[in-house]
Amino acid sequence: MKNPDPRLEAFGRLLQIMDELRAQCPWDMKQTMETLRPLTIEEMYELADAILKSDMEEVKKELGDVMLHLVFYAKIGSEKGAFDITDVLNAICEKLISRHPHIYGDVKVSGEEEVKQNWEKLKLREGKKSVLEGVPNSLPAMVKATRIQEKARGVGFDWDNQEQVFEKVQEELQELQTEVKAGDQAKVEGEFGDLLFSMINYARFLEVNPENALERTNQKFIQRFQYLESKAAGQGRSLAEMSLTEMDVFWNEAKKQA
């Protein structure tokens, strides 16, 4: 007799615990999809933080939290008679098989880019009117811009090379500077958005994730700024009492430690 798959045992254990919590715990009994939604978003950001820190133990923990939420939504769906965890898992399995005809069919692909292009074409065949329909409205703007560009690229709407994109960045920067000098705030905002969009496009051609890059810079700034604060406190001073030149001394020290 084959030994049971420990993955299936662990997943079954989680489902059993979810059933028990939903039936017995006052907090769990009270939750709805709507009340879970903001908590799920928070959990996803915590997972994203752990990934950027390359903290595998924390990634494991946060993945568990996210998994709990997925099971929780499925439990509520089953109570409503809409779907259960079996429906959820079978649906994603069928979609993966359908979207990978180069694995489960006789389609030939030359590489990753052709896989992405086929993915978008298949989605249109499934009834979507636009390749951009799959981009959630509530995504943060930078992530949203990245996904829009990736999906447009999937159907061939893209620049030929990164030099063209960099020229576009320079063009948008010039247009921004022109509107700044003109003093029309609405046009300044519009051109600033165009510049950001073109920078995100350039990041894609450089194979840099702009969200990750900016967050790493955020964390770097926080680390250096807090070093500056600690050095000032060590002298019994606050930053407000220091000149920019004095602060620059500590800032440069912090940069050397990075």
Number of C-alpha atoms within 10 A of each C-alpha: 3 4 5 8 8 9 9 10 11 11 13 12 12 16 18 12 13 19 15 13 15 18 11 11 11 10 9 15 13 9 14 13 14 9 10 14 13 11 13 18 12 13 18 16 13 18 22 15 17 19 16 13 12 11 12 11 10 16 19 13 14 21 17 15 16 19 14 17 19 14 19 23 20 22 19 19 17 15 11 10 9 10 15 17 18 10 13 14 12 11 11 11 12 10 11 13 13 16 20 16 17 14 13 11 11 9 10 11 13 7 8 9 12 13 18 17 17 20 18 22 16 16 17 14 9 9 8 14 10 12 16 15 13 13 15 10 9 7 11 10 12 15 15 15 17 19 17 17 17 19 22 16 16 20 16 11 11 14 13 10 10 15 12 11 21 17 13 18 21 14 13 21 18 14 17 21 14 15 18 16 9 11 11 11 11 10 16 19 14 12 21 19 14 18 21 16 19 22 20 23 25 23 19 17 17 10 9 13 14 18 16 15 12 12 13 14 12 11 11 14 15 12 14 20 16 13 18 22 16 16 18 19 12 10 8 8 13 14 15 9 9 12 9 11 9 12 17 13 11 19 20 12 13 19 13 9 8 8
